[in-house]
Each structure stands twice: as C-alpha cells, then as structure tokens.
Amino acid sequence: MGILRCGGKFPRVLRLACSSHAMPIVPTSVLGSYRRFHSSPIWSGVRSQVLKDVGEGIMEVQIIQWYVEEGAHVEEWKPLCQYQSDKAVDDITSRYEGIIKKLHFQADDTVPTGRALCDIEVDDAKYPDDSPHPPAPAEEPAKPITSESQTETTSLSTAPETAISVQAESPPLQRSKYATLATPAVRGLLKQFNINILDITGTGKDGRVMKEDVLKFVAIRDSAADTPASTTEDTRSAPTLDAKQTENPVSLTPIQSQMFKTMTRSLSIPHFLFADELSVGRLSDLRKKLASDANNPQKLTFLPFVLKAVSLALEQYPQLNARVDTSDPNKPKLIMRSIHNIGVAMDTPQGLIVPNVKNVQARSILDIASEISRLSTLGKAGKLTPADLTGGTITVSNIGNIGGTYVSPVIVPTEVAILGIGRSRQLPIFDEAGQVTKGELVNFSWSADHRVIDGATMARMASVVRQFIETPELMLLNLR
C-alpha cells in the first residue's frame, strides 16, 4: 500500500489535517457519495390495496368518500375511504405507508371484493413479503364528458379549474360545511337526475341534503324547464286527463338491496301470527314516576322494559332464542343460543336497519335504555358498525312510535320469532270492580317460524311477556 504524503498538491485544509493527525484523509469523491445519503424513505415499489371480504356474506361495498387523493402521503393504518355495505358504514384503513399513485374507484362507485381500491408507492424494504405490482383490473375505455360526469367533478374537493369556473358563474350561497355530506340514497338520486349537490339547499341537520330536498329541487327544475322562455307568467297547470305515464328506473340503495335479499329469504319461511292486547297503564305510571325523580335524569321509554320482559320470558322458553340450521336438508337442526341479543328495528335516513342490544339478560333496564340510545344515535348518523348489526337472536319492532295499531312482522332468516308493537291507545275498559275506567292499551303481534315453533309455545311465551308488562313489579322478582 502506498503512503499518502502531505505537502504535495493537496489543498491547505487537507495539509493541516494531515500535519495534525486529527483525521484521516478521505478522497473528495467518497465525501460526495456520503453527502448523497439522507433519512427520508425511498419509494421504490407499488402495492395495491385490495378490498378484502368484510364478512357476513357481503360481496360488494359502495364508496361514500375518499379521505386521500392521488399524490398524497398516507400512513399505515390510517383511513383511506369510507364505505357503505349492505349492513353498515365503516372505514377502510391503509395496509401500507407511502404515496397514493392511483384511485381505481370514485365516490358512489360499487366495488366487488377482491378488486384493488388504490395503488400505493411504498418502500420495498419495509414490505419485503408483499409481491409488488399485482395485476390491476383492466381499465374501462374513456367515456365522453357528460353533464353527469361534470356534476360529479364539481362535487369533489379536488375539482379542476374548469369545474370551479362553472360554479363561479352562479352567485355563491352560504352553506354549512356539512352540506355535501349525503347518504348513499341521496347520492344515487343526485347521479340519476344529474344534479350538483352544491346547488341544493339542505334542510337536514347542519344543512345536510336530504332525499326530500333533492326531489323538491327536481320538481322545481323540471317545472321551470317545461315553461316557455318567452313567458314571464307562471304557466304551470294542474295534471290533465290526457297526461302520459312516465317511468324512471331507480337503483336500490345498499340497505334496500340487503332488505330485498333478506325479506325474499324470510318469506320462504312458514309464518304464523299471534296477536294480543296489553294494558300498559301501570307501566306508564311507573315511567312517569321515574321521570319525576331528580336522581334519575335518564329518560326511560317503553322499549327498554319490553326488551327486558322478552329476555326474562326467553329464560323460560329458550327455543324462541334459537335458529334453524338447514345446512343438511335431510337433518335440520335447532341451534340453541344462551345469549339474548335482541334486535331493535330502527327507521333511519338510510332506511330500515336492525341493530341489536347484546347480552340483554345481563343488563339492567337503565343499561338497556342507554344502549338503545347509543344505537339510535349511530343509526341516524349512518355510523353503525357490523358488530352492532350482526349476532341478533330475536327482534322487536316498535312501529307504534310512527303510527299504526296492528302489524304483521316478518321473521329474520337467522331467527325463529319477532315481536311487533303497535301504537298505544286510550280506551275505556272495565276494572277489577267491574267499573268502566280509562285504560291504555297496546297491541303485541308475534310472528314465529311454524317449522319449529307451535302456536301453544308462542302463546305461552307471549303470556309471560304480558305478565311482566302489565305488572312491572314482577320484573323486580326476576332480576339478578
């Protein structure tokens, strides 16, 4: 090895360092290579985020909104998008950290399981076990620009300049920052009628656009289009006898699609109906007394008492908490279930949903009321999770809070019984002394699977529930 001598043609700084023996001499080419190292990651591979099976037999979901855009950086396990399935609304989180290279679907698109949602450029060293560049789905041919596509573009936060200029032509309206949040049903109507959601003044909470707002906007728009431009007066006329029928196809929302499938399966089950009329005057008096107690600020409705009464009755008739297993048609089985997860049918802006209160047999009435309130709040906001909507063992549907005295409920395929509750009525009744007095009556309608439940068993179960409702003090003797 040669010896590097000082004092030759090296710069003065290097000669000083050599003379003081403070540091070794390193060629400038090597120093330059050191300067090229830095701590930021090197994105060298592309991974596709694939929509996995979300469970419960769901084969597709609908994208509600993206939380990221192409070119943005995303961290591992951070939300990518929000989706609507047949059962719930939830977020999909990122499996990778990296840069979003491409979004394969847009808001309102339906995505089958197994398809790539987006491509993410990642550091290969961080994900060595994942195969890069998985086969991407074939791209669809470019579509001509239509009014529908322009409408969708202007509703996105990343709209191009051309779309922004279209919005600038109309005077800006003062809208809530939540105005563009809409349910899948509303988004479906917007696409059907080629409407920009920003053109509609929402009447929902925080200015959100509801279905009624869209239909009203369409009616006004169509009426204005039918009016001749040269006419300044309102020439809209009443419907005439020679008016022609018009039909407009409307796609089912994800929740309506699930209801279609579920009810089709349900009506293949032989139903029978058992109805009874209950006096709920004593229970109403108890609720009023509890409501006047300053130590009990929680509002108690009629429903928590019903769920508790049903749970107590199920302990005596556990076969009504079971399900039928027909996986072997030659040897059907009755699967007994020990936990009472009682479903509660709810009317929400997205449609009919049935979350369930878990472990009712182990909850107090106050606890049941709190859980119903939680589920109702999430249901109205469209934020119920699959865990809230699955695992039900029997259902209670309270149609009375909307209206109607009688109801014939339909069994859920994974259950053998359902209770429908009608509206309470003030009617004259005879008391124990034979005197006419004012009474409060409610109709209870039970439907049961007649393949495994006979009428006598259903009647006995309903009789136990009736005793607990008409004499709520009996619940105290059975509570643990």
PyMOL commands that set and color helices and strands:
alter all, ss='L'
color gray80, all
select helices_A, chain A and resi 12-20+28-35+147-154+161-169+184-192+197-199+205-207+211-226+254-266+281-291+302-314+318-321+360-362+365-381+386-389+399-401+455-470+473-478
alter helices_A, ss='H'
color red, helices_A
select strands_A, chain A and resi 45-50+60-66+73-74+79-84+89-93+98-103+110-112+116-122+271-279+323-325+333-335+342-344+346-348+351-353+356-357+394-398+417-421+425-430+436-449
alter strands_A, ss='S'
color yellow, strands_A
deselect
rebuild
show_as cartoon
